[in-house]
Amino acid sequence: MWAGNPNMLYLNELGSNDQRSADRGREAIDTRGAGTYDSAGFGAFPLADRRTILDAEQMRRVVRRMAGEVLERNGGTAGLLLVGIRTRGVPLAESLAAQIGEMEGGEAIPLGVLDINLYRDDLSTVANYPVVKESRLPGTIDDQIVVLCDDVLFTGRTIRAALDALIDYGRPSSVRLAVLIDRGLRELPIQPDIVGQRVETTHDESVEVRFLEVDGEDGVDVTTVAPVADAPKTEGE
């Protein structure tokens, strides 16, 4: 996600670009050189390693498999509603809907968009004025089979917030969870129903998911961040 200085790539937290909960505060990777910087611009963490988990073609195959699993679990498209969690859960939901529609002879699959910022359990600690974007659902969700879609499942706190937000719109018959990457390290008892790929990670790694619609390319990387021994501590460490 690009913000402000075009040379700076902002990750929502050290652990994963999925996590709106920002347990350790927002980190920035300066793409002009190997290193990360805190919000004041002081170098703190050099990049130690980056490895590709999925390239563009692999990611497309994974999404197609996930779409097949959604269809199989639902027994077709009756009552099906895909809801993407902002930001990168939205292009995942759109990709799944496109694949399912193709499998079902061009049928249009209902899509929704959910913003969970006001439902975060750390809202009071991360911003005085949270940025709240629009949630859009195609009519009622009562008695629908809702598939929540997100790019990365990490602590589970984003999904907990999404469930709270969703229930404000009605009472679905069931809610399922589809994630492109499950990186483990859960803090809440939340598990996915449909997983693109499971990846073992540590708290010193970030999972970077890229979608063509948002980032200009498809792919998934895991970046290892190595602390510098004499670097000053940043808030939240």
Order of alpha helices (4+ residues) and beta strands (2+ residues): beta-beta-beta-beta-beta-alpha-beta-alpha-beta-alpha-beta-alpha-beta-beta-beta-alpha-beta
